[in-house]
Structure formats: structure tokens, C-alpha cells
Amino acid sequence: RTVGDDLTQRMREYVALHVLRHHRDMPRQLQAQAELDWHAIVVPVAPNRTVGVMGLGNLGAAAAQTLSMLGFNTRGWSKSPKSIEGVETFTGPEQMDAFLDGCEILVNLLPLTEHTTGILNADLFGKLAKGACVINCARGPHLVDGDLLAALESGQIKQATLDVFHQEPLPTDNPFWTTPGITVTPHVASQIDAATGGRIIAANLKTFEETGTCADLADASRGY
């Protein structure tokens, strides 16, 4: 796997940016500006806002730590037990409902496997706090697109930020481009530039040639 400090830092930035956007309701503030409306939006302070991060690998753990440091009431959910300072952690299917209950902003950073495909669906949305926001910066197939559109229509989901999609680039006729409440970004949450990627890959190849292995190996049995 290609991992590194630059990738982690970029994901920290992206998650913090969009959690804060939803927390401070910037989409509504920008709408007010477009309408020439002096509209002061009052939101709770971060410790009174519950944010959940699904997936606590390298990127998810770093994102959860960042949100905790910003003051949010931060939760994390993962397949295997994790311990992260400042983050209340939940493990396995049996603790999923408790993790989702009362969650107001949900960030998905899970790996894509047969078990997580379609996990962002109507059933999951219904277990979040009414009017919750969703941020998907993992993989497009985690999301059931129609379920999100229906949840936005019903008001169960207030806003969503989507950085990944089933088809990329996102076709111009996809309703995500124009649906109120959805922010589309073009798979830029944690980009890797050529120079950084080259250094990481070269170092991995050198280590593998010398030792027969290297750090951050993917596990085919797990799927990531």
C-alpha cells in the first residue's frame, strides 16, 4: 500500500475542512450570501457536536485524532479494537448501532471489501441523528446512491460531501452535481503527487529487494 505522512496530512485537512463546513452550516451561509440575506446561523460548540469516523486505519485514526483536537465529541468504529486518545471507539457489527446513535456528522474512511460495499445505505442513515451530515472520502461503492438521495429528500440527511463515486470522473448527468445539499469534490481528499509517490514506491522496492518484504503490505485475505 502507498502510505506516507503527506497522504495522512492531506486527509486530516480534508476531513477537518468538511466536518467544520457542515458543523458551521457553511452551505446555508453561502446560500444566504447569494440571496443577499444577513442570516446569522447559530450552531453548538464543537464539544456538543458528535462526529463519527468509520474506519480507524492510518487515515481514519489520524482524522479522528484531528477532530478530537478541534474539540468535537469524536467516536470511531472499526472491525478490530482500536485505542485512540480522545476518541470513543466501537468495534464490530454488535457495536455499530451504538456508534451510529446520535451521530450528527459521519465520516467514512473504511476499506472497500465485500462486507463494506453498500454500507452507506438507508438502514444506516436511519440510525443517525435526524438531519445528520455524511462525508464519504473512502470509495464510491460504499454508498448506495439512491438511498442518499432519498435520505436528503426526506430530511434524514441534511448535507453530504462526496469525494468518491462508482464511476469517475462523475458523469455530467449524475444528479449528485445538482442536488441541493451535496458537495462534490473530484477524488482529491488525499491525493499523492508524483514526487512523493515516486519516493515511497522507490523506497518500498529497495527495501523489498534487500529484505524480501516491506512495510504496509496489503493482506489479500482481508482485501486491504
N, CA, C and O of each residue as an XYZ file, in Angstrom:
896
protein
N       0.841     -1.193      0.000
C       0.000      0.000      0.000
C       0.876      1.244      0.000
O       1.951      1.263      0.600
N       0.403      2.279     -0.679
C       1.145      3.531     -0.706
C       0.642      4.420      0.424
O      -0.450      4.985      0.353
N       1.454      4.532      1.461
C       1.099      5.357      2.605
C       2.262      6.304      2.889
O       3.387      6.091      2.437
N       1.960      7.350      3.647
C       3.024      8.297      3.976
C       2.459      9.510      4.681
O       1.247      9.718      4.722
N       3.358     10.309      5.237
C       2.938     11.472      6.015
C       2.142     12.466      5.181
O       1.189     13.071      5.673
N       2.531     12.637      3.910
C       1.822     13.600      3.060
C       0.371     13.178      2.852
O      -0.537     14.007      2.932
N       0.152     11.894      2.587
C      -1.205     11.391      2.391
C      -2.038     11.575      3.648
O      -3.195     11.993      3.582
N      -1.449     11.264      4.785
C      -2.162     11.404      6.054
C      -2.507     12.855      6.324
O      -3.624     13.166      6.738
N      -1.547     13.751      6.090
C      -1.792     15.177      6.321
C      -2.901     15.699      5.413
O      -3.759     16.460      5.861
N      -2.894     15.303      4.156
C      -3.935     15.775      3.238
C      -5.317     15.296      3.697
O      -6.292     16.042      3.606
N      -5.403     14.054      4.189
C      -6.698     13.559      4.653
C      -7.138     14.279      5.927
O      -8.318     14.591      6.087
N      -6.206     14.541      6.821
C      -6.542     15.334      8.011
C      -7.185     16.661      7.594
O      -8.216     17.066      8.131
N      -6.554     17.319      6.633
C      -7.030     18.622      6.174
C      -8.431     18.511      5.576
O      -9.322     19.298      5.897
N      -8.607     17.525      4.706
C      -9.896     17.382      4.015
C     -11.015     17.098      5.001
O     -12.068     17.734      4.948
N     -10.794     16.146      5.900
C     -11.843     15.787      6.859
C     -12.146     16.964      7.789
O     -13.311     17.262      8.050
N     -11.116     17.623      8.282
C     -11.348     18.778      9.161
C     -12.123     19.872      8.427
O     -13.060     20.451      8.975
N     -11.725     20.148      7.188
C     -12.394     21.177      6.390
C     -13.886     20.904      6.267
O     -14.707     21.784      6.524
N     -14.234     19.689      5.875
C     -15.639     19.420      5.570
C     -16.472     19.134      6.819
O     -17.671     19.416      6.835
N     -15.864     18.586      7.852
C     -16.603     18.496      9.116
C     -16.924     19.896      9.624
O     -18.045     20.152     10.064
N     -15.962     20.796      9.570
C     -16.207     22.171     10.016
C     -17.231     22.865      9.124
O     -18.056     23.634      9.617
N     -17.189     22.606      7.819
C     -18.188     23.188      6.909
C     -19.594     22.771      7.321
O     -20.502     23.600      7.394
N     -19.765     21.477      7.589
C     -21.095     21.010      7.978
C     -21.452     21.484      9.385
O     -22.590     21.871      9.647
N     -20.480     21.451     10.279
C     -20.718     21.891     11.659
C     -21.192     23.345     11.700
O     -22.131     23.665     12.428
N     -20.557     24.224     10.930
C     -20.917     25.641     10.920
C     -21.960     25.972      9.845
O     -22.293     27.139      9.637
N     -22.468     24.950      9.173
C     -23.513     25.082      8.148
C     -23.137     26.101      7.075
O     -23.929     26.980      6.735
N     -21.917     25.971      6.546
C     -21.466     26.890      5.523
C     -22.278     26.824      4.229
O     -22.447     27.860      3.586
N     -22.797     25.647      3.806
C     -23.640     25.669      2.609
C     -24.820     26.629      2.759
O     -25.155     27.353      1.821
N     -25.451     26.637      3.933
C     -26.582     27.567      4.157
C     -26.084     29.007      4.230
O     -26.779     29.919      3.783
N     -24.889     29.228      4.786
C     -24.343     30.575      4.863
C     -24.033     31.118      3.472
O     -24.274     32.291      3.187
N     -23.493     30.251      2.601
C     -23.209     30.684      1.234
C     -24.500     30.946      0.462
O     -24.559     31.850     -0.372
N     -25.533     30.152      0.745
C     -26.828     30.396      0.126
C     -27.376     31.746      0.564
O     -27.939     32.486     -0.243
N     -27.211     32.064      1.842
C     -27.680     33.354      2.352
C     -26.946     34.503      1.652
O     -27.560     35.515      1.316
N     -25.649     34.350      1.434
C     -24.894     35.391      0.737
C     -25.440     35.587     -0.677
O     -25.628     36.718     -1.127
N     -25.697     34.464     -1.380
C     -26.216     34.559     -2.737
C     -27.575     35.252     -2.766
O     -27.930     35.886     -3.760
N     -28.336     35.132     -1.677
C     -29.667     35.737     -1.578
C     -29.627     37.134     -0.946
O     -30.668     37.741     -0.693
N     -28.404     37.635     -0.693
C     -28.222     38.944     -0.046
C     -28.929     38.988      1.305
O     -29.498     40.006      1.699
N     -28.876     37.860      2.000
C     -29.597     37.688      3.268
C     -28.606     37.682      4.420
O     -27.740     36.811      4.492
N     -28.730     38.664      5.333
C     -27.879     38.730      6.524
C     -28.446     37.722      7.526
O     -29.302     38.054      8.346
N     -27.946     36.473      7.442
C     -28.546     35.377      8.186
C     -27.502     34.778      9.131
O     -26.611     34.045      8.703
N     -27.625     35.098     10.410
C     -26.671     34.592     11.401
C     -27.083     33.186     11.840
O     -28.133     33.006     12.456
N     -26.259     32.203     11.524
C     -26.556     30.813     11.869
C     -25.866     30.470     13.185
O     -24.648     30.596     13.309
N     -26.635     30.048     14.140
C     -26.107     29.687     15.458
C     -25.992     28.168     15.527
O     -26.966     27.454     15.289
N     -24.810     27.683     15.850
C     -24.575     26.237     15.952
C     -24.000     25.929     17.327
O     -23.468     26.824     17.984
N     -24.096     24.678     17.775
C     -23.485     24.323     19.052
C     -21.966     24.381     18.966
O     -21.396     24.297     17.878
N     -21.316     24.522     20.110
C     -19.854     24.447     20.112
C     -19.443     23.002     19.827
O     -20.222     22.073     20.035
N     -18.219     22.828     19.351
C     -17.768     21.511     18.908
C     -17.936     20.401     19.951
O     -18.318     19.292     19.577
N     -17.670     20.642     21.236
C     -17.848     19.540     22.196
C     -19.284     19.034     22.293
O     -19.527     17.932     22.784
N     -20.229     19.838     21.824
C     -21.627     19.421     21.834
C     -22.072     18.853     20.489
O     -23.265     18.652     20.260
N     -21.132     18.599     19.618
C     -21.428     18.013     18.307
C     -20.742     16.634     18.226
O     -19.528     16.523     18.398
N     -21.537     15.600     17.964
C     -20.994     14.244     17.889
C     -20.619     13.897     16.463
O     -21.462     13.913     15.567
N     -19.348     13.582     16.258
C     -18.817     13.227     14.946
C     -18.285     11.800     15.013
O     -17.562     11.448     15.945
N     -18.639     10.983     14.032
C     -18.173      9.600     13.984
C     -17.310      9.341     12.775
O     -17.599      9.831     11.684
N     -16.254      8.576     12.960
C     -15.370      8.170     11.870
C     -15.441      6.654     11.736
O     -15.111      5.927     12.672
N     -15.869      6.184     10.581
C     -15.903      4.747     10.306
C     -14.624      4.357      9.591
O     -14.332      4.852      8.502
N     -13.856      3.453     10.220
C     -12.568      3.055      9.675
C     -11.462      3.758     10.427
O     -11.321      4.977     10.330
N     -10.668      3.000     11.182
C      -9.635      3.598     12.024
C      -8.248      3.062     11.664
O      -7.434      2.762     12.538
N      -7.998      2.951     10.350
C      -6.657      2.634      9.878
C      -5.784      3.882      9.978
O      -6.068      4.783     10.767
N      -4.723      3.930      9.174
C      -3.809      5.077      9.244
C      -4.535      6.401      9.048
O      -4.368      7.329      9.839
N      -5.340      6.487      7.994
C      -6.014      7.739      7.676
C      -7.163      8.023      8.643
O      -7.324      9.152      9.105
N      -7.957      7.001      8.947
C      -9.099      7.198      9.832
C      -8.685      7.585     11.230
O      -9.291      8.469     11.836
N      -7.654      6.932     11.756
C      -7.184      7.267     13.102
C      -6.669      8.699     13.156
O      -6.937      9.426     14.112
N      -5.923      9.104     12.120
C      -5.401     10.471     12.084
C      -6.530     11.486     11.987
O      -6.492     12.525     12.646
N      -7.533     11.189     11.169
C      -8.672     12.095     11.039
C      -9.424     12.210     12.358
O      -9.793     13.310     12.768
N      -9.655     11.078     13.029
C     -10.369     11.100     14.301
C      -9.594     11.892     15.345
O     -10.194     12.652     16.105
N      -8.278     11.731     15.398
C      -7.460     12.498     16.332
C      -7.575     13.993     16.066
O      -7.685     14.791     16.996
N      -7.548     14.363     14.790
C      -7.656     15.781     14.430
C      -8.986     16.362     14.884
O      -9.028     17.463     15.432
N     -10.075     15.626     14.660
C     -11.394     16.108     15.062
C     -11.488     16.240     16.583
O     -12.079     17.189     17.098
N     -10.903     15.283     17.288
C     -10.891     15.361     18.744
C     -10.121     16.589     19.217
O     -10.547     17.276     20.146
N      -8.990     16.861     18.578
C      -8.182     18.026     18.949
C      -8.901     19.335     18.663
O      -8.650     20.342     19.324
N      -9.804     19.323     17.670
C     -10.615     20.510     17.385
C     -11.731     20.686     18.403
O     -12.397     21.721     18.432
N     -11.933     19.676     19.236
C     -12.913     19.788     20.306
C     -14.185     18.999     20.114
O     -15.047     19.005     20.992
N     -14.330     18.314     18.984
C     -15.562     17.566     18.728
C     -15.666     16.349     19.649
O     -14.662     15.756     20.043
N     -16.899     15.999     19.974
C     -17.177     14.738     20.661
C     -17.010     13.649     19.617
O     -17.920     13.400     18.827
N     -15.860     13.003     19.607
C     -15.457     12.149     18.494
C     -15.570     10.672     18.839
O     -15.120     10.216     19.890
N     -16.193      9.938     17.910
C     -16.313      8.485     18.012
C     -15.601      7.847     16.831
O     -15.415      8.476     15.789
N     -15.205      6.590     17.004
C     -14.634      5.840     15.898
C     -15.146      4.413     15.905
O     -15.368      3.827     16.965
N     -15.335      3.856     14.711
C     -15.784      2.464     14.594
C     -14.850      1.727     13.649
O     -14.446      2.253     12.612
N     -14.513      0.491     14.028
C     -13.630     -0.317     13.189
C     -13.959     -1.788     13.376
O     -14.658     -2.173     14.313
N     -13.444     -2.594     12.472
C     -13.676     -4.033     12.520
C     -12.973     -4.666     13.709
O     -13.517     -5.561     14.355
N     -11.746     -4.194     14.000
C     -10.974     -4.725     15.120
C     -10.781     -3.634     16.171
O     -10.851     -2.452     15.835
N     -10.542     -3.992     17.416
C     -10.434     -2.996     18.503
C      -9.287     -2.014     18.268
O      -8.194     -2.402     17.855
N      -9.556     -0.743     18.538
C      -8.533      0.303     18.433
C      -8.624      1.192     19.669
O      -9.689      1.335     20.270
N      -7.504      1.780     20.034
C      -7.462      2.722     21.143
C      -6.819      4.007     20.650
O      -5.655      4.013     20.247
N      -7.585      5.107     20.682
C      -7.110      6.397     20.189
C      -7.432      7.453     21.242
O      -8.583      7.604     21.650
N      -6.434      8.162     21.664
C      -6.627      9.164     22.703
C      -7.662     10.199     22.272
O      -7.584     10.750     21.174
N      -8.625     10.455     23.142
C      -9.639     11.456     22.865
C     -10.785     10.976     22.002
O     -11.684     11.753     21.681
N     -10.772      9.703     21.620
C     -11.796      9.154     20.730
C     -12.456      7.957     21.404
O     -11.772      7.036     21.851
N     -13.787      7.971     21.477
C     -14.520      6.823     21.986
C     -14.627      5.810     20.856
O     -15.166      6.121     19.794
N     -14.122      4.607     21.074
C     -14.061      3.625     19.994
C     -15.090      2.510     20.172
O     -15.409      2.095     21.286
N     -15.593      2.045     19.033
C     -16.574      0.966     18.966
C     -16.033     -0.079     17.998
O     -15.306      0.247     17.059
N     -16.394     -1.341     18.236
C     -15.816     -2.430     17.454
C     -16.883     -3.414     16.996
O     -17.751     -3.816     17.772
N     -16.806     -3.794     15.725
C     -17.602     -4.892     15.211
C     -19.064     -4.588     14.998
O     -19.560     -3.555     15.448
N     -19.761     -5.480     14.312
C     -21.182     -5.277     14.000
C     -22.044     -5.088     15.233
O     -23.030     -4.351     15.192
N     -21.688     -5.744     16.334
C     -22.521     -5.671     17.534
C     -22.497     -4.282     18.178
O     -23.385     -3.963     18.969
N     -21.506     -3.455     17.858
C     -21.432     -2.105     18.434
C     -21.729     -1.018     17.407
O     -21.611      0.169     17.714
N     -22.112     -1.404     16.198
C     -22.382     -0.414     15.163
C     -23.546      0.496     15.515
O     -23.443      1.711     15.343
N     -24.647     -0.056     16.001
C     -25.818      0.763     16.304
C     -25.508      1.789     17.393
O     -25.947      2.936     17.314
N     -24.756      1.373     18.403
C     -24.383      2.300     19.466
C     -23.493      3.417     18.923
O     -23.612      4.570     19.337
N     -22.610      3.072     18.003
C     -21.745      4.068     17.370
C     -22.566      5.089     16.578
O     -22.291      6.287     16.642
N     -23.568      4.623     15.835
C     -24.364      5.499     14.980
C     -25.360      6.349     15.761
O     -25.696      7.453     15.332
N     -25.832      5.854     16.894
C     -26.888      6.515     17.648
C     -26.464      7.918     18.088
O     -25.506      8.073     18.845
N     -27.174      8.926     17.613
C     -26.875     10.302     17.982
C     -25.755     10.943     17.192
O     -25.416     12.100     17.437
N     -25.168     10.216     16.243
C     -24.074     10.769     15.442
C     -24.625     11.820     14.478
O     -25.567     11.554     13.732
N     -24.035     13.008     14.499
C     -24.539     14.132     13.698
C     -23.747     14.373     12.421
O     -24.287     14.884     11.441
N     -22.473     14.009     12.429
C     -21.643     14.092     11.224
C     -20.887     12.780     11.132
O     -20.176     12.401     12.064
N     -21.037     12.083     10.008
C     -20.418     10.769      9.824
C     -19.382     10.834      8.715
O     -19.679     11.276      7.606
N     -18.170     10.395      9.014
C     -17.079     10.361      8.045
C     -16.768      8.898      7.734
O     -16.524      8.108      8.645
N     -16.778      8.536      6.447
C     -16.448      7.165      6.060
C     -15.033      7.092      5.516
O     -14.697      7.717      4.510
N     -14.192      6.295      6.225
C     -12.837      6.024      5.755
C     -12.538      4.525      5.830
O     -11.398      4.123      6.065
N     -13.562      3.711      5.631
C     -13.406      2.268      5.652
C     -12.703      1.767      4.395
O     -12.807      2.397      3.342
N     -11.995      0.655      4.485
C     -11.533     -0.023      3.268
C     -12.732     -0.629      2.553
O     -13.741     -0.941      3.186
N     -12.628     -0.794      1.246
C     -13.718     -1.401      0.485
C     -13.511     -2.908      0.412
O     -12.534     -3.385     -0.164
N     -14.444     -3.652      1.003
C     -14.424     -5.110      0.972
C     -15.832     -5.590      0.653
O     -16.751     -4.783      0.511
N     -16.001     -6.893      0.541
C     -17.339     -7.431      0.300
C     -18.280     -7.116      1.452
O     -19.496     -7.065      1.262
N     -17.737     -6.904      2.640
C     -18.567     -6.633      3.813
C     -18.925     -5.155      3.946
O     -19.915     -4.818      4.595
N     -18.129     -4.267      3.337
C     -18.398     -2.832      3.481
C     -19.029     -2.223      2.235
O     -19.478     -1.077      2.276
N     -19.074     -2.955      1.140
C     -19.747     -2.438     -0.058
C     -21.217     -2.163      0.259
O     -21.921     -3.030      0.777
N     -21.670     -0.951     -0.056
C     -23.060     -0.580      0.194
C     -23.388     -0.296      1.647
O     -24.564     -0.264      2.010
N     -22.379     -0.086      2.497
C     -22.639      0.118      3.921
C     -23.323      1.453      4.192
O     -24.055      1.585      5.173
N     -23.092      2.444      3.332
C     -23.774      3.735      3.476
C     -25.116      3.628      2.765
O     -25.250      3.981      1.593
N     -26.109      3.131      3.506
C     -27.407      2.829      2.912
C     -28.536      3.367      3.776
O     -28.291      3.994      4.806
N     -29.764      3.125      3.360
C     -30.929      3.675      4.054
C     -30.986      3.234      5.507
O     -31.320      4.028      6.387
N     -30.663      1.974      5.761
C     -30.705      1.471      7.134
C     -29.729      2.233      8.016
O     -30.079      2.639      9.124
N     -28.503      2.429      7.531
C     -27.508      3.172      8.307
C     -27.929      4.624      8.493
O     -27.833      5.156      9.600
N     -28.394      5.273      7.429
C     -28.799      6.672      7.534
C     -29.897      6.848      8.584
O     -29.918      7.840      9.313
N     -30.807      5.875      8.651
C     -31.911      5.959      9.593
C     -31.487      5.872     11.038
O     -32.253      6.247     11.926
N     -30.287      5.388     11.301
C     -29.800      5.254     12.675
C     -29.003      6.465     13.137
O     -28.662      6.566     14.316
N     -28.702      7.389     12.223
C     -28.018      8.629     12.584
C     -29.014      9.616     13.179
O     -30.226      9.429     13.079
N     -28.494     10.660     13.792
C     -29.364     11.729     14.280
C     -30.118     12.338     13.101
O     -29.586     12.410     11.993
N     -31.339     12.772     13.332
C     -32.129     13.425     12.288
C     -31.390     14.665     11.789
O     -30.937     15.489     12.584
N     -31.273     14.791     10.469
C     -30.572     15.934      9.897
C     -29.063     15.807      9.936
O     -28.356     16.815      9.901
N     -28.560     14.589     10.009
C     -27.112     14.370     10.054
C     -26.462     14.704      8.709
O     -27.137     14.834      7.687
N     -25.143     14.838      8.740
C     -24.354     15.062      7.530
C     -23.423     13.880      7.319
O     -22.967     13.257      8.279
N     -23.144     13.574      6.053
C     -22.320     12.421      5.698
C     -21.165     12.868      4.810
O     -21.352     13.655      3.882
N     -19.974     12.361      5.102
C     -18.789     12.646      4.296
C     -18.209     11.310      3.852
O     -17.816     10.498      4.689
N     -18.152     11.075      2.548
C     -17.560      9.836      2.037
C     -16.285     10.169      1.288
O     -16.320     10.727      0.191
N     -15.154      9.818      1.894
C     -13.863     10.027      1.229
C     -13.075      8.729      1.215
O     -11.847      8.736      1.295
N     -13.797      7.600      1.113
C     -13.159      6.278      1.047
C     -13.259      5.727     -0.366
O     -12.336      5.898     -1.162
N     -14.383      5.059     -0.693
C     -14.597      4.516     -2.041
C     -16.060      4.691     -2.433
O     -16.953      4.624     -1.588
N     -16.296      4.916     -3.727
C     -17.649      5.139     -4.213
C     -18.618      4.020     -3.902
O     -19.739      4.298     -3.477
N     -18.234      2.742     -4.098
C     -19.176      1.645     -3.850
C     -19.584      1.453     -2.393
O     -20.444      0.621     -2.104
N     -18.988      2.202     -1.471
C     -19.505      2.174     -0.103
C     -20.921      2.737     -0.047
O     -21.701      2.376      0.835
N     -21.253      3.613     -0.979
C     -22.512      4.354     -0.936
C     -23.551      3.765     -1.881
O     -23.257      3.456     -3.035
N     -24.770      3.616     -1.371
C     -25.929      3.314     -2.218
C     -26.500      4.673     -2.633
O     -27.164      5.344     -1.843
N     -26.236      5.064     -3.864
C     -26.535      6.426     -4.307
C     -27.998      6.801     -4.103
O     -28.303      7.865     -3.566
N     -28.896      5.928     -4.530
C     -30.322      6.236     -4.421
C     -30.775      6.409     -2.980
O     -31.659      7.221     -2.705
N     -30.188      5.666     -2.064
C     -30.558      5.788     -0.653
C     -30.162      7.153     -0.108
O     -30.892      7.737      0.693
N     -29.003      7.670     -0.539
C     -28.605      9.008     -0.091
C     -29.555     10.064     -0.629
O     -29.969     10.957      0.111
N     -29.908      9.975     -1.909
C     -30.823     10.958     -2.491
C     -32.166     10.932     -1.770
O     -32.754     11.982     -1.513
N     -32.651      9.740     -1.445
C     -33.923      9.629     -0.727
C     -33.815     10.203      0.680
O     -34.744     10.853      1.159
N     -32.680      9.966      1.348
C     -32.491     10.475      2.709
C     -32.385     11.996      2.721
O     -32.845     12.640      3.664
N     -31.788     12.574      1.688
C     -31.749     14.034      1.563
C     -33.151     14.592      1.321
O     -33.528     15.618      1.889
N     -33.909     13.914      0.483
C     -35.267     14.348      0.181
C     -36.147     14.324      1.422
O     -36.983     15.208      1.608
N     -35.965     13.313      2.274
C     -36.796     13.181      3.477
C     -36.336     14.077      4.617
O     -37.089     14.319      5.560
N     -35.104     14.572      4.537
C     -34.555     15.385      5.619
C     -33.804     14.584      6.669
O     -33.271     15.158      7.619
N     -33.752     13.256      6.513
C     -32.967     12.461      7.465
C     -31.487     12.827      7.363
O     -30.783     12.900      8.370
N     -31.029     13.054      6.133
C     -29.692     13.585      5.902
C     -29.835     15.029      5.432
O     -30.610     15.322      4.521
N     -29.080     15.925      6.061
C     -29.170     17.350      5.721
C     -28.228     17.732      4.593
O     -28.606     18.436      3.657
N     -26.988     17.251      4.700
C     -25.964     17.585      3.713
C     -25.021     16.403      3.551
O     -24.917     15.553      4.435
N     -24.336     16.356      2.416
C     -23.343     15.314      2.188
C     -22.186     15.885      1.377
O     -22.381     16.699      0.475
N     -20.991     15.446      1.712
C     -19.804     15.737      0.914
C     -19.307     14.425      0.345
O     -19.045     13.479      1.087
N     -19.174     14.365     -0.982
C     -18.777     13.141     -1.664
C     -17.511     13.398     -2.475
O     -17.477     14.277     -3.335
N     -16.471     12.614     -2.185
C     -15.208     12.763     -2.899
C     -14.933     11.577     -3.814
O     -14.022     11.624     -4.641
N     -15.725     10.510     -3.666
C     -15.505      9.272     -4.424
C     -16.839      8.764     -4.960
O     -17.893      8.994     -4.368
N     -16.771      8.059     -6.109
C     -18.001      7.706     -6.813
C     -17.863      6.353     -7.493
O     -16.755      5.855     -7.694
N     -19.006      5.762     -7.844
C     -18.998      4.485     -8.546
C     -18.292      4.619     -9.888
O     -17.554      3.720    -10.292
N     -18.508      5.724    -10.576
C     -17.841      5.987    -11.849
C     -17.112      7.313    -11.751
O     -17.691      8.326    -11.360
N     -15.837      7.299    -12.109
C     -15.038      8.525    -12.070
C     -14.323      8.717    -13.399
O     -13.789      7.748    -13.938
N     -14.290      9.929    -13.951
C     -14.955     11.130    -13.458
C     -16.474     10.948    -13.366
O     -17.058     10.161    -14.111
N     -17.099     11.679    -12.451
C     -18.539     11.604    -12.269
C     -19.230     12.107    -13.534
O     -18.987     13.239    -13.951
N     -20.099     11.281    -14.162
C     -20.777     11.714    -15.395
C     -21.542     13.022    -15.182
O     -22.076     13.272    -14.101
N     -21.585     13.839    -16.211
C     -22.204     15.157    -16.086
C     -23.706     15.081    -15.850
O     -24.303     16.051    -15.384
N     -24.330     13.940    -16.166
C     -25.768     13.822    -15.940
C     -26.094     13.187    -14.587
O     -27.260     12.917    -14.300
N     -25.085     12.948    -13.759
C     -25.345     12.375    -12.434
C     -26.025     13.420    -11.546
O     -25.568     14.563    -11.495
N     -27.101     13.058    -10.849
C     -27.830     14.038    -10.037
C     -27.027     14.608     -8.876
O     -27.406     15.640     -8.322
N     -25.926     13.963     -8.495
C     -25.125     14.499     -7.391
C     -24.603     15.903     -7.694
O     -24.429     16.714     -6.784
N     -24.353     16.191     -8.979
C     -23.837     17.513     -9.340
C     -24.785     18.633     -8.933
O     -24.342     19.714     -8.543
N     -26.078     18.380     -9.021
C     -27.059     19.465     -8.885
C     -28.014     19.305     -7.709
O     -28.871     20.164     -7.501
N     -27.889     18.229     -6.936
C     -28.804     18.027     -5.816
C     -28.468     18.982     -4.678
O     -27.328     18.997     -4.212
N     -29.429     19.778     -4.217
C     -29.168     20.660     -3.069
C     -28.701     19.847     -1.867
O     -29.254     18.791     -1.558
N     -27.679     20.358     -1.199
C     -27.172     19.687     -0.013
C     -25.966     18.807     -0.280
O     -25.310     18.367      0.665
N     -25.654     18.537     -1.549
C     -24.496     17.694     -1.866
C     -23.331     18.554     -2.369
O     -23.492     19.386     -3.263
N     -22.175     18.335     -1.783
C     -20.933     18.925     -2.275
C     -20.123     17.825     -2.948
O     -19.858     16.787     -2.341
N     -19.732     18.046     -4.193
C     -18.936     17.087     -4.959
C     -17.504     17.596     -5.050
O     -17.273     18.745     -5.426
N     -16.541     16.739     -4.704
C     -15.132     17.039     -4.954
C     -14.545     15.887     -5.769
O     -14.960     14.741     -5.594
N     -13.585     16.168     -6.659
C     -13.137     15.178     -7.652
C     -12.018     14.256     -7.171
O     -10.920     14.261     -7.729
N     -12.299     13.465     -6.136
C     -11.353     12.485     -5.589
C     -10.019     13.157     -5.255
O      -8.959     12.746     -5.727
N     -10.104     14.196     -4.433
C      -8.911     14.973     -4.085
C      -8.611     14.965     -2.587
O      -7.709     15.673     -2.140
N      -9.351     14.177     -1.805
C      -9.183     14.226     -0.350
C      -7.751     13.953      0.060
O      -7.214     14.646      0.924
N      -7.124     12.958     -0.542
C      -5.758     12.606     -0.160
C      -4.972     12.226     -1.398
O      -4.557     11.079     -1.564
N      -4.772     13.209     -2.264
C      -4.014     12.971     -3.485
C      -2.549     12.708     -3.165
O      -2.033     13.140     -2.134
N      -1.908     12.009     -4.046
C      -0.464     11.827     -3.921
C       0.203     12.432     -5.155
O      -0.135     12.078     -6.284
N       1.145     13.341     -4.938
C       1.833     13.951     -6.069
C       2.926     13.014     -6.562
O       3.336     12.091     -5.858
N       3.387     13.264     -7.770
C       4.330     12.350     -8.422
C       5.626     12.202     -7.633
O       6.148     11.096     -7.498
N       6.142     13.301     -7.115
C       7.421     13.241     -6.401
C       7.298     12.404     -5.128
O       8.151     11.563     -4.844
N       6.225     12.644     -4.363
C       6.032     11.883     -3.126
C       5.797     10.410     -3.429
O       6.403      9.536     -2.810
N       4.905     10.137     -4.397
C       4.630      8.752     -4.762
C       5.873      8.030     -5.239
O       6.097      6.870     -4.895
N       6.678      8.714     -6.030
C       7.911      8.112     -6.532
C       8.858      7.738     -5.402
O       9.463      6.667     -5.425
N       8.987      8.615     -4.419
C       9.879      8.329     -3.287
C       9.391      7.115     -2.491
O      10.184      6.253     -2.112
N       8.073      7.057     -2.242
C       7.522      5.957     -1.456
C       7.690      4.626     -2.190
O       8.121      3.635     -1.600
N       7.348      4.612     -3.478
C       7.437      3.371     -4.261
C       8.890      2.924     -4.399
O       9.187      1.736     -4.280
N       9.798      3.870     -4.650
C      11.213      3.515     -4.788
C      11.760      2.940     -3.482
O      12.506      1.961     -3.496
N      11.390      3.545     -2.360
C      11.863      3.053     -1.066
C      11.323      1.654     -0.791
O      12.040      0.799     -0.271
N      10.045      1.420     -1.144
C       9.464      0.090     -0.945
C      10.166     -0.952     -1.811
O      10.459     -2.054     -1.346
N      10.434     -0.608     -3.064
C      11.122     -1.542     -3.952
C      12.535     -1.861     -3.442
O      12.971     -3.012     -3.466
N      13.228     -0.837     -2.987
C      14.589     -1.038     -2.477
C      14.564     -1.949     -1.247
O      15.368     -2.875     -1.132
N      13.633     -1.675     -0.334
C      13.535     -2.493      0.881
C      13.170     -3.931      0.540
O      13.706     -4.872      1.125
N      12.250     -4.094     -0.417
C      11.831     -5.448     -0.804
C      12.987     -6.221     -1.437
O      13.175     -7.403     -1.149
N      13.752     -5.562     -2.290
C      14.888     -6.225     -2.921
C      15.925     -6.664     -1.888
O      16.570     -7.701     -2.039
N      16.073     -5.855     -0.833
C      17.098     -6.143      0.172
C      16.637     -7.151      1.212
O      17.443     -7.925      1.729
N      15.324     -7.148      1.527
C      14.841     -7.951      2.660
C      13.785     -8.981      2.294
O      13.493     -9.880      3.082
N      13.209     -8.856      1.100
C      12.139     -9.775      0.719
C      10.773     -9.373      1.228
O       9.792    -10.086      1.015
N      10.701     -8.239      1.899
C       9.410     -7.726      2.374
C       9.525     -6.213      2.510
O      10.594     -5.640      2.296
N       8.414     -5.571      2.868
C       8.438     -4.134      3.138
C       7.239     -3.791      4.001
O       6.338     -4.610      4.180
N       7.230     -2.586      4.531
C       6.153     -2.158      5.421
C       4.864     -1.937      4.627
O       4.879     -1.769      3.408
N       3.747     -1.943      5.366
C       2.443     -1.584      4.801
C       2.005     -2.512      3.671
O       1.423     -2.064      2.682
N       2.287     -3.805      3.821
C       1.834     -4.778      2.828
C       0.319     -4.970      2.921
O      -0.230     -5.046      4.020
N      -0.346     -5.048      1.788
C      -1.768     -5.374      1.768
C      -1.950     -6.852      2.093
O      -1.103     -7.683      1.766
N      -3.067     -7.163      2.740
C      -3.398     -8.537      3.088
C      -4.531     -8.991      2.179
O      -5.671     -8.549      2.320
N      -4.201     -9.883      1.242
C      -5.202    -10.306      0.252
C      -6.398    -10.972      0.901
O      -7.514    -10.874      0.391
N      -6.183    -11.643      2.011
C      -7.314    -12.326      2.682
C      -8.292    -11.324      3.276
O      -9.489    -11.601      3.354
N      -7.797    -10.157      3.698
C      -8.671     -9.113      4.241
C      -9.241     -8.222      3.136
O     -10.336     -7.676      3.267
N      -8.495     -8.086      2.062
C      -8.925     -7.234      0.972
C      -8.337     -5.841      1.030
O      -8.712     -4.983      0.231
N      -7.413     -5.592      1.968
C      -6.778     -4.273      2.067
C      -5.475     -4.401      2.854
O      -4.777     -3.407      3.057
